[in-house]
Amino acid sequence: MGLEERVAELERRLTALEAPDGEAPHLGEGDFWALEGLKAQLADVGSAAGGGGVLYTGAVRMPTGEGYEWQYGVLTESLMEADWADTAESLAALGHPVRLRLLREILGGRRTAAELAALDEVGTTGQIYHHLRQLTGAGWLHTTGRGRYEVPGGRVVPLLVVLTAARP
């Protein structure tokens, strides 16, 4: 890489870092490496992937220091043939602001019902338990004993993907 290209790249990165609040820099903006990889995989699969496919992936480190890596891909044909109603309970569980707040707090390290009940604007202890049951029933949470909750490792990146997809 020549000097001019290196300076241009540094300027691009600096501009991204100095972006106003709410405008975080985007990884690989203008660079579709994940998409190109998916298309190559689909080409290898051949006619079975004639309708294309969807891929989501992530490598995240949570405020608690826990790290999660996840990748999932599915052929479009499989998605179109599936009964979408099967996802209603899972999506509905995410459809309440208090539940989303509880998930964020749990990912941030508050794991017990007592810690969650101490938060402002999440409701009474009974309401919190109701929301925790909804999230647990839909698979977004599980209990680890002694009133502790956590987002299962295999659900962390999918949760963040759903939240990303739902952003305006």
Biotite code that builds the C-alpha atoms (Angstrom):
import biotite.structure as struc

atoms = struc.array([
    struc.Atom([0.000, 0.000, 0.000], chain_id="A", res_id=1, res_name="MET", atom_name="CA", element="C"),
    struc.Atom([1.431, 3.352, -1.043], chain_id="A", res_id=2, res_name="GLY", atom_name="CA", element="C"),
    struc.Atom([1.807, 6.395, 1.190], chain_id="A", res_id=3, res_name="LEU", atom_name="CA", element="C"),
    struc.Atom([-1.187, 8.170, -0.345], chain_id="A", res_id=4, res_name="GLU", atom_name="CA", element="C"),
    struc.Atom([-3.420, 5.132, 0.183], chain_id="A", res_id=5, res_name="GLU", atom_name="CA", element="C"),
    struc.Atom([-2.251, 4.791, 3.789], chain_id="A", res_id=6, res_name="ARG", atom_name="CA", element="C"),
    struc.Atom([-2.924, 8.478, 4.523], chain_id="A", res_id=7, res_name="VAL", atom_name="CA", element="C"),
    struc.Atom([-6.367, 8.233, 2.900], chain_id="A", res_id=8, res_name="ALA", atom_name="CA", element="C"),
    struc.Atom([-7.173, 5.182, 5.034], chain_id="A", res_id=9, res_name="GLU", atom_name="CA", element="C"),
    struc.Atom([-6.029, 6.964, 8.211], chain_id="A", res_id=10, res_name="LEU", atom_name="CA", element="C"),
    struc.Atom([-8.161, 9.993, 7.316], chain_id="A", res_id=11, res_name="GLU", atom_name="CA", element="C"),
    struc.Atom([-11.175, 7.738, 6.714], chain_id="A", res_id=12, res_name="ARG", atom_name="CA", element="C"),
    struc.Atom([-10.695, 6.080, 10.107], chain_id="A", res_id=13, res_name="ARG", atom_name="CA", element="C"),
    struc.Atom([-10.232, 9.418, 11.883], chain_id="A", res_id=14, res_name="LEU", atom_name="CA", element="C"),
    struc.Atom([-13.392, 10.800, 10.286], chain_id="A", res_id=15, res_name="THR", atom_name="CA", element="C"),
    struc.Atom([-15.311, 7.700, 11.393], chain_id="A", res_id=16, res_name="ALA", atom_name="CA", element="C"),
    struc.Atom([-14.020, 8.008, 14.959], chain_id="A", res_id=17, res_name="LEU", atom_name="CA", element="C"),
    struc.Atom([-14.986, 11.687, 15.114], chain_id="A", res_id=18, res_name="GLU", atom_name="CA", element="C"),
    struc.Atom([-18.513, 11.055, 13.824], chain_id="A", res_id=19, res_name="ALA", atom_name="CA", element="C"),
    struc.Atom([-21.259, 12.753, 15.856], chain_id="A", res_id=20, res_name="PRO", atom_name="CA", element="C"),
    struc.Atom([-23.006, 10.692, 18.552], chain_id="A", res_id=21, res_name="ASP", atom_name="CA", element="C"),
    struc.Atom([-25.363, 8.136, 17.093], chain_id="A", res_id=22, res_name="GLY", atom_name="CA", element="C"),
    struc.Atom([-23.249, 7.739, 13.971], chain_id="A", res_id=23, res_name="GLU", atom_name="CA", element="C"),
    struc.Atom([-20.861, 4.985, 14.940], chain_id="A", res_id=24, res_name="ALA", atom_name="CA", element="C"),
    struc.Atom([-18.405, 3.879, 12.281], chain_id="A", res_id=25, res_name="PRO", atom_name="CA", element="C"),
    struc.Atom([-19.455, 0.789, 10.368], chain_id="A", res_id=26, res_name="HIS", atom_name="CA", element="C"),
    struc.Atom([-17.102, -2.149, 10.004], chain_id="A", res_id=27, res_name="LEU", atom_name="CA", element="C"),
    struc.Atom([-16.343, -2.873, 6.406], chain_id="A", res_id=28, res_name="GLY", atom_name="CA", element="C"),
    struc.Atom([-18.481, -0.034, 5.092], chain_id="A", res_id=29, res_name="GLU", atom_name="CA", element="C"),
    struc.Atom([-18.310, -0.308, 1.324], chain_id="A", res_id=30, res_name="GLY", atom_name="CA", element="C"),
    struc.Atom([-16.543, -3.639, 1.681], chain_id="A", res_id=31, res_name="ASP", atom_name="CA", element="C"),
    struc.Atom([-18.859, -6.616, 1.281], chain_id="A", res_id=32, res_name="PHE", atom_name="CA", element="C"),
    struc.Atom([-16.454, -9.361, 2.374], chain_id="A", res_id=33, res_name="TRP", atom_name="CA", element="C"),
    struc.Atom([-19.151, -11.275, 4.282], chain_id="A", res_id=34, res_name="ALA", atom_name="CA", element="C"),
    struc.Atom([-21.560, -11.029, 1.351], chain_id="A", res_id=35, res_name="LEU", atom_name="CA", element="C"),
    struc.Atom([-18.899, -12.138, -1.112], chain_id="A", res_id=36, res_name="GLU", atom_name="CA", element="C"),
    struc.Atom([-18.079, -15.109, 1.136], chain_id="A", res_id=37, res_name="GLY", atom_name="CA", element="C"),
    struc.Atom([-21.765, -16.067, 1.316], chain_id="A", res_id=38, res_name="LEU", atom_name="CA", element="C"),
    struc.Atom([-22.113, -15.849, -2.462], chain_id="A", res_id=39, res_name="LYS", atom_name="CA", element="C"),
    struc.Atom([-19.059, -18.079, -2.891], chain_id="A", res_id=40, res_name="ALA", atom_name="CA", element="C"),
    struc.Atom([-20.540, -20.632, -0.478], chain_id="A", res_id=41, res_name="GLN", atom_name="CA", element="C"),
    struc.Atom([-23.863, -20.533, -2.303], chain_id="A", res_id=42, res_name="LEU", atom_name="CA", element="C"),
    struc.Atom([-22.097, -21.087, -5.627], chain_id="A", res_id=43, res_name="ALA", atom_name="CA", element="C"),
    struc.Atom([-20.412, -24.166, -4.142], chain_id="A", res_id=44, res_name="ASP", atom_name="CA", element="C"),
    struc.Atom([-23.805, -25.542, -3.053], chain_id="A", res_id=45, res_name="VAL", atom_name="CA", element="C"),
    struc.Atom([-25.110, -25.141, -6.611], chain_id="A", res_id=46, res_name="GLY", atom_name="CA", element="C"),
    struc.Atom([-28.729, -25.499, -7.654], chain_id="A", res_id=47, res_name="SER", atom_name="CA", element="C"),
    struc.Atom([-29.926, -26.155, -4.091], chain_id="A", res_id=48, res_name="ALA", atom_name="CA", element="C"),
    struc.Atom([-29.109, -22.505, -3.380], chain_id="A", res_id=49, res_name="ALA", atom_name="CA", element="C"),
    struc.Atom([-30.762, -21.114, -6.502], chain_id="A", res_id=50, res_name="GLY", atom_name="CA", element="C"),
    struc.Atom([-32.846, -18.725, -4.416], chain_id="A", res_id=51, res_name="GLY", atom_name="CA", element="C"),
    struc.Atom([-29.916, -17.474, -2.382], chain_id="A", res_id=52, res_name="GLY", atom_name="CA", element="C"),
    struc.Atom([-29.387, -17.464, 1.329], chain_id="A", res_id=53, res_name="GLY", atom_name="CA", element="C"),
    struc.Atom([-29.067, -15.426, 4.480], chain_id="A", res_id=54, res_name="VAL", atom_name="CA", element="C"),
    struc.Atom([-26.076, -15.301, 6.814], chain_id="A", res_id=55, res_name="LEU", atom_name="CA", element="C"),
    struc.Atom([-25.592, -13.602, 10.136], chain_id="A", res_id=56, res_name="TYR", atom_name="CA", element="C"),
    struc.Atom([-22.490, -13.690, 12.212], chain_id="A", res_id=57, res_name="THR", atom_name="CA", element="C"),
    struc.Atom([-20.860, -11.897, 15.081], chain_id="A", res_id=58, res_name="GLY", atom_name="CA", element="C"),
    struc.Atom([-17.920, -11.857, 17.446], chain_id="A", res_id=59, res_name="ALA", atom_name="CA", element="C"),
    struc.Atom([-18.722, -9.812, 20.544], chain_id="A", res_id=60, res_name="VAL", atom_name="CA", element="C"),
    struc.Atom([-17.204, -9.058, 23.914], chain_id="A", res_id=61, res_name="ARG", atom_name="CA", element="C"),
    struc.Atom([-19.716, -8.085, 26.559], chain_id="A", res_id=62, res_name="MET", atom_name="CA", element="C"),
    struc.Atom([-19.103, -5.505, 29.330], chain_id="A", res_id=63, res_name="PRO", atom_name="CA", element="C"),
    struc.Atom([-18.689, -8.465, 31.692], chain_id="A", res_id=64, res_name="THR", atom_name="CA", element="C"),
    struc.Atom([-15.708, -9.688, 29.662], chain_id="A", res_id=65, res_name="GLY", atom_name="CA", element="C"),
    struc.Atom([-17.547, -12.697, 28.268], chain_id="A", res_id=66, res_name="GLU", atom_name="CA", element="C"),
    struc.Atom([-16.994, -13.292, 24.591], chain_id="A", res_id=67, res_name="GLY", atom_name="CA", element="C"),
    struc.Atom([-19.286, -14.923, 22.078], chain_id="A", res_id=68, res_name="TYR", atom_name="CA", element="C"),
    struc.Atom([-18.812, -15.932, 18.457], chain_id="A", res_id=69, res_name="GLU", atom_name="CA", element="C"),
    struc.Atom([-21.688, -17.101, 16.317], chain_id="A", res_id=70, res_name="TRP", atom_name="CA", element="C"),
    struc.Atom([-22.469, -17.755, 12.695], chain_id="A", res_id=71, res_name="GLN", atom_name="CA", element="C"),
    struc.Atom([-25.636, -19.033, 11.123], chain_id="A", res_id=72, res_name="TYR", atom_name="CA", element="C"),
    struc.Atom([-26.707, -19.364, 7.537], chain_id="A", res_id=73, res_name="GLY", atom_name="CA", element="C"),
    struc.Atom([-29.853, -20.662, 5.891], chain_id="A", res_id=74, res_name="VAL", atom_name="CA", element="C"),
    struc.Atom([-31.022, -21.054, 2.320], chain_id="A", res_id=75, res_name="LEU", atom_name="CA", element="C"),
    struc.Atom([-33.801, -18.701, 1.229], chain_id="A", res_id=76, res_name="THR", atom_name="CA", element="C"),
    struc.Atom([-35.919, -21.601, 0.038], chain_id="A", res_id=77, res_name="GLU", atom_name="CA", element="C"),
    struc.Atom([-35.884, -23.093, 3.534], chain_id="A", res_id=78, res_name="SER", atom_name="CA", element="C"),
    struc.Atom([-36.935, -19.762, 5.058], chain_id="A", res_id=79, res_name="LEU", atom_name="CA", element="C"),
    struc.Atom([-39.772, -19.291, 2.592], chain_id="A", res_id=80, res_name="MET", atom_name="CA", element="C"),
    struc.Atom([-41.115, -22.801, 3.212], chain_id="A", res_id=81, res_name="GLU", atom_name="CA", element="C"),
    struc.Atom([-40.978, -22.531, 7.022], chain_id="A", res_id=82, res_name="ALA", atom_name="CA", element="C"),
    struc.Atom([-43.977, -21.641, 9.161], chain_id="A", res_id=83, res_name="ASP", atom_name="CA", element="C"),
    struc.Atom([-43.162, -18.100, 10.264], chain_id="A", res_id=84, res_name="TRP", atom_name="CA", element="C"),
    struc.Atom([-45.763, -18.312, 13.026], chain_id="A", res_id=85, res_name="ALA", atom_name="CA", element="C"),
    struc.Atom([-43.275, -20.519, 14.893], chain_id="A", res_id=86, res_name="ASP", atom_name="CA", element="C"),
    struc.Atom([-41.201, -17.382, 15.562], chain_id="A", res_id=87, res_name="THR", atom_name="CA", element="C"),
    struc.Atom([-44.066, -15.325, 16.991], chain_id="A", res_id=88, res_name="ALA", atom_name="CA", element="C"),
    struc.Atom([-43.461, -16.205, 20.659], chain_id="A", res_id=89, res_name="GLU", atom_name="CA", element="C"),
    struc.Atom([-39.765, -15.424, 20.429], chain_id="A", res_id=90, res_name="SER", atom_name="CA", element="C"),
    struc.Atom([-40.364, -12.094, 18.700], chain_id="A", res_id=91, res_name="LEU", atom_name="CA", element="C"),
    struc.Atom([-43.263, -11.205, 21.004], chain_id="A", res_id=92, res_name="ALA", atom_name="CA", element="C"),
    struc.Atom([-41.040, -11.706, 24.050], chain_id="A", res_id=93, res_name="ALA", atom_name="CA", element="C"),
    struc.Atom([-38.765, -8.975, 22.688], chain_id="A", res_id=94, res_name="LEU", atom_name="CA", element="C"),
    struc.Atom([-41.693, -6.641, 22.024], chain_id="A", res_id=95, res_name="GLY", atom_name="CA", element="C"),
    struc.Atom([-41.743, -4.946, 25.417], chain_id="A", res_id=96, res_name="HIS", atom_name="CA", element="C"),
    struc.Atom([-39.393, -2.126, 26.481], chain_id="A", res_id=97, res_name="PRO", atom_name="CA", element="C"),
    struc.Atom([-38.946, -3.506, 30.001], chain_id="A", res_id=98, res_name="VAL", atom_name="CA", element="C"),
    struc.Atom([-37.958, -6.934, 28.657], chain_id="A", res_id=99, res_name="ARG", atom_name="CA", element="C"),
    struc.Atom([-35.398, -5.349, 26.363], chain_id="A", res_id=100, res_name="LEU", atom_name="CA", element="C"),
    struc.Atom([-34.045, -3.365, 29.309], chain_id="A", res_id=101, res_name="ARG", atom_name="CA", element="C"),
    struc.Atom([-33.808, -6.518, 31.421], chain_id="A", res_id=102, res_name="LEU", atom_name="CA", element="C"),
    struc.Atom([-31.904, -8.312, 28.660], chain_id="A", res_id=103, res_name="LEU", atom_name="CA", element="C"),
    struc.Atom([-29.484, -5.403, 28.329], chain_id="A", res_id=104, res_name="ARG", atom_name="CA", element="C"),
    struc.Atom([-28.927, -5.298, 32.084], chain_id="A", res_id=105, res_name="GLU", atom_name="CA", element="C"),
    struc.Atom([-28.383, -9.062, 32.274], chain_id="A", res_id=106, res_name="ILE", atom_name="CA", element="C"),
    struc.Atom([-25.858, -8.923, 29.426], chain_id="A", res_id=107, res_name="LEU", atom_name="CA", element="C"),
    struc.Atom([-24.202, -6.055, 31.323], chain_id="A", res_id=108, res_name="GLY", atom_name="CA", element="C"),
    struc.Atom([-23.729, -8.158, 34.454], chain_id="A", res_id=109, res_name="GLY", atom_name="CA", element="C"),
    struc.Atom([-26.850, -7.721, 36.572], chain_id="A", res_id=110, res_name="ARG", atom_name="CA", element="C"),
    struc.Atom([-27.897, -11.335, 36.896], chain_id="A", res_id=111, res_name="ARG", atom_name="CA", element="C"),
    struc.Atom([-30.206, -11.711, 39.893], chain_id="A", res_id=112, res_name="THR", atom_name="CA", element="C"),
    struc.Atom([-33.832, -10.736, 40.273], chain_id="A", res_id=113, res_name="ALA", atom_name="CA", element="C"),
    struc.Atom([-32.833, -8.598, 43.271], chain_id="A", res_id=114, res_name="ALA", atom_name="CA", element="C"),
    struc.Atom([-30.305, -6.631, 41.170], chain_id="A", res_id=115, res_name="GLU", atom_name="CA", element="C"),
    struc.Atom([-32.895, -6.168, 38.445], chain_id="A", res_id=116, res_name="LEU", atom_name="CA", element="C"),
    struc.Atom([-35.588, -5.092, 40.925], chain_id="A", res_id=117, res_name="ALA", atom_name="CA", element="C"),
    struc.Atom([-33.288, -2.305, 42.150], chain_id="A", res_id=118, res_name="ALA", atom_name="CA", element="C"),
    struc.Atom([-33.377, -0.652, 38.724], chain_id="A", res_id=119, res_name="LEU", atom_name="CA", element="C"),
    struc.Atom([-35.578, 2.348, 38.080], chain_id="A", res_id=120, res_name="ASP", atom_name="CA", element="C"),
    struc.Atom([-38.591, 2.061, 35.789], chain_id="A", res_id=121, res_name="GLU", atom_name="CA", element="C"),
    struc.Atom([-38.737, -1.736, 35.468], chain_id="A", res_id=122, res_name="VAL", atom_name="CA", element="C"),
    struc.Atom([-41.793, -2.257, 37.645], chain_id="A", res_id=123, res_name="GLY", atom_name="CA", element="C"),
    struc.Atom([-42.568, -4.238, 40.757], chain_id="A", res_id=124, res_name="THR", atom_name="CA", element="C"),
    struc.Atom([-40.874, -7.485, 41.687], chain_id="A", res_id=125, res_name="THR", atom_name="CA", element="C"),
    struc.Atom([-43.950, -9.370, 40.457], chain_id="A", res_id=126, res_name="GLY", atom_name="CA", element="C"),
    struc.Atom([-43.841, -7.563, 37.109], chain_id="A", res_id=127, res_name="GLN", atom_name="CA", element="C"),
    struc.Atom([-40.121, -8.282, 36.765], chain_id="A", res_id=128, res_name="ILE", atom_name="CA", element="C"),
    struc.Atom([-40.693, -11.991, 37.386], chain_id="A", res_id=129, res_name="TYR", atom_name="CA", element="C"),
    struc.Atom([-43.477, -11.943, 34.772], chain_id="A", res_id=130, res_name="HIS", atom_name="CA", element="C"),
    struc.Atom([-41.090, -10.453, 32.198], chain_id="A", res_id=131, res_name="HIS", atom_name="CA", element="C"),
    struc.Atom([-38.312, -12.870, 33.154], chain_id="A", res_id=132, res_name="LEU", atom_name="CA", element="C"),
    struc.Atom([-40.710, -15.809, 32.687], chain_id="A", res_id=133, res_name="ARG", atom_name="CA", element="C"),
    struc.Atom([-41.691, -14.513, 29.235], chain_id="A", res_id=134, res_name="GLN", atom_name="CA", element="C"),
    struc.Atom([-38.049, -14.210, 28.204], chain_id="A", res_id=135, res_name="LEU", atom_name="CA", element="C"),
    struc.Atom([-37.170, -17.609, 29.666], chain_id="A", res_id=136, res_name="THR", atom_name="CA", element="C"),
    struc.Atom([-40.134, -19.296, 27.979], chain_id="A", res_id=137, res_name="GLY", atom_name="CA", element="C"),
    struc.Atom([-39.090, -17.864, 24.618], chain_id="A", res_id=138, res_name="ALA", atom_name="CA", element="C"),
    struc.Atom([-35.480, -19.019, 25.075], chain_id="A", res_id=139, res_name="GLY", atom_name="CA", element="C"),
    struc.Atom([-33.896, -15.582, 25.439], chain_id="A", res_id=140, res_name="TRP", atom_name="CA", element="C"),
    struc.Atom([-32.944, -16.324, 29.059], chain_id="A", res_id=141, res_name="LEU", atom_name="CA", element="C"),
    struc.Atom([-32.271, -19.292, 31.251], chain_id="A", res_id=142, res_name="HIS", atom_name="CA", element="C"),
    struc.Atom([-31.727, -19.634, 34.959], chain_id="A", res_id=143, res_name="THR", atom_name="CA", element="C"),
    struc.Atom([-28.377, -20.680, 36.313], chain_id="A", res_id=144, res_name="THR", atom_name="CA", element="C"),
    struc.Atom([-29.635, -21.396, 39.833], chain_id="A", res_id=145, res_name="GLY", atom_name="CA", element="C"),
    struc.Atom([-30.217, -19.307, 42.929], chain_id="A", res_id=146, res_name="ARG", atom_name="CA", element="C"),
    struc.Atom([-32.315, -16.750, 41.081], chain_id="A", res_id=147, res_name="GLY", atom_name="CA", element="C"),
    struc.Atom([-29.593, -15.912, 38.560], chain_id="A", res_id=148, res_name="ARG", atom_name="CA", element="C"),
    struc.Atom([-30.402, -15.344, 34.911], chain_id="A", res_id=149, res_name="TYR", atom_name="CA", element="C"),
    struc.Atom([-28.273, -15.264, 31.787], chain_id="A", res_id=150, res_name="GLU", atom_name="CA", element="C"),
    struc.Atom([-28.711, -15.039, 28.061], chain_id="A", res_id=151, res_name="VAL", atom_name="CA", element="C"),
    struc.Atom([-27.666, -18.445, 26.679], chain_id="A", res_id=152, res_name="PRO", atom_name="CA", element="C"),
    struc.Atom([-24.387, -18.184, 24.763], chain_id="A", res_id=153, res_name="GLY", atom_name="CA", element="C"),
    struc.Atom([-26.008, -19.301, 21.524], chain_id="A", res_id=154, res_name="GLY", atom_name="CA", element="C"),
    struc.Atom([-28.583, -16.519, 21.783], chain_id="A", res_id=155, res_name="ARG", atom_name="CA", element="C"),
    struc.Atom([-26.309, -13.513, 22.435], chain_id="A", res_id=156, res_name="VAL", atom_name="CA", element="C"),
    struc.Atom([-25.337, -12.772, 18.826], chain_id="A", res_id=157, res_name="VAL", atom_name="CA", element="C"),
    struc.Atom([-28.832, -13.610, 17.469], chain_id="A", res_id=158, res_name="PRO", atom_name="CA", element="C"),
    struc.Atom([-30.312, -11.170, 20.007], chain_id="A", res_id=159, res_name="LEU", atom_name="CA", element="C"),
    struc.Atom([-27.908, -8.451, 18.902], chain_id="A", res_id=160, res_name="LEU", atom_name="CA", element="C"),
    struc.Atom([-28.728, -9.232, 15.251], chain_id="A", res_id=161, res_name="VAL", atom_name="CA", element="C"),
    struc.Atom([-32.473, -8.875, 15.906], chain_id="A", res_id=162, res_name="VAL", atom_name="CA", element="C"),
    struc.Atom([-31.862, -5.577, 17.693], chain_id="A", res_id=163, res_name="LEU", atom_name="CA", element="C"),
    struc.Atom([-29.680, -4.378, 14.826], chain_id="A", res_id=164, res_name="THR", atom_name="CA", element="C"),
    struc.Atom([-32.275, -5.372, 12.225], chain_id="A", res_id=165, res_name="ALA", atom_name="CA", element="C"),
    struc.Atom([-35.027, -3.564, 14.149], chain_id="A", res_id=166, res_name="ALA", atom_name="CA", element="C"),
    struc.Atom([-33.169, -0.247, 14.325], chain_id="A", res_id=167, res_name="ARG", atom_name="CA", element="C"),
    struc.Atom([-34.785, 2.571, 12.363], chain_id="A", res_id=168, res_name="PRO", atom_name="CA", element="C"),
])
